[in-house]
Amino acid sequence: MNRLTTGEIAGTALFALILAILAYRIIRGMPKMAGDITAFRKRTLVWTQVALVLTVLQLNFKAGDWRFGIILGLIVLFTGSIWLSARRYDIARQADAEQREGN
């Protein structure tokens, strides 16, 4: 198996930091999104599934080289976290709407 160089580890860490900042900003901005968040949630689920399939294919067919697999794995975590947050926000928003209708 190939070892990652210091530059590759630093680049991966920088990429992970950028994705974490983007995810944080997107998740914090969800309450301000206009319209239906269900469509946004469906799109992020599709992108999570695509990234997951690409990650699995990469890991299966490129044995011993983890570089691209690590990047794809970070993208899976990024899209998955946004999807999960959108799902939780959508469920909470629906519960609030039902509670308001009940009162």
N, C-alpha and C positions, 0 to 999 in steps of 0.2 A: 504494500500500500504506500502511496506517495505521502510524504509528510508536507504539512503546510508550512510555508515560510513565514517569517515574522511580518512581512509586508502583506501577505494574504490574510493572515489573522487580523491585522490592523484594518485592512479593507473590509473584511467581513464584520468586524466590530462596528466600524463606521456605518456600514450599510444597515446593520441591525439597529443602531442608534437612530438613524434617519427614519426607518420604518416605525420605530417606537414613538418618535415624535409625531409623525404623520397620523398614526393610529390614535394617539392621545387627542390630537386636535380634532380629528373626525368624530371620535366618540363624544368628546365634550360639546361638539357642535350639533349633535343630533336633535336636541330639543328645539333648536332654531330652524331646523329643516322645514320648509313649507311643503304641504301636501302629504301624500301617503308614503309612509316609510316602508310599507310592505314591498313595494317594487325595489327599493334600495336593498332591502334584506334579501330578496330573491337574487338580485344581481351579485351581491357579495357571496352568496352560497354557491352560485355557478362558478365564480372565479376561485373560490376555495376548492371546489371539486376539480377544476381544471389544473390548478397548481398541485394538488395532491396526486393526481394521475401522472403528471409530468415528473414529480418527485420520485414516485415509485418506479416509473419507467427508467429514469436516470439511474437510480440505485441498482436496478436489476441488470441493465445493459452496460453499464460503465463500471464494472467491478474494480475496486481498488482506488478510484479517483473520487474523492468526496467534494471537490470544490464546487461544482455546479449544483450538486445535491444539497449542499448546505444553504446556498442562496435560495433554491426552490423551497427548501424547508422553512426558511425565514419568511418567504412570501406566503406559504400556507399558514403560518402562525399569524401573520399580519391580517390576511383576509378573513381567517377564522375568528380572530378576536373581534374584528369589526362586525362580522355576521352575528356572533353571539351577543354583542352589545346591542345591535339593532333589534335582535329578537327579544331580548329582555326589556328594552325600551318600549317596543311595540306592545308586549304583553302588559306592561305596567300602564301604558297609556290607555289600553282597552279596559283594564280594570278600573281606572279612574273614571272613564266615561260611563261605565256600567254603574259605578257607585253614585255618580252625579244623577243619573237617570232614576235610580232607586230612591233618592232623597227628595 
